[in-house]
């Protein structure tokens, strides 16, 4: 389970690299490595989340955010579907998670947490990765500015109802994963 979680985070962190994870002779994940974050999200979470994604794009000159957040329809019972990446490094941040949660105001039911895959770009001297030996916890020099950026970007993405293009398919009844032979195994069987 830890290996599967780690590989899924790597697929999301580096959509430009193709990954193939097998367990007991069965494919768990196979990513395209085409550089498309939409395809990486599809590979990990499947077609059911695609209609509920909202694109995040934010840049204030200090911090840049790109990625996706989910609508309230794909709220989760825990925070495991929240992936934050700083300069392509997976991190866990309670403050960023709380900022994301605040962006939803009263949209989510109590006990539900938002879905997100957010790539944050920041100058390396603005981050301290030596907070904990596991390197998952980081400290920001201007923490409030980064938190505010996540809050603002998420609020903007929830207000703007831009529909994401579903990964292309020649046949609308045939899933994208079947067409190019990658993705989650349960998607391949449909």
Secondary structure, 3 states (H helix, E strand, C coil): CHHHHHHHHHHHHCCCCCCEEEECCEEEEECCCCCCHHHHHHHHHCHHHHCCEEEEEEECCCEEEEEEEECHHHCECCCCCEEEEECCEEECCHHHHHHHHHHCCCCCCCCCECCEEEEEEECHHHEECCCCCCCCCCEECCHHHHHHHHHHHHHHHHHCCCCCCCCCCCCCCCCHHHHHCCCCHHHHCC
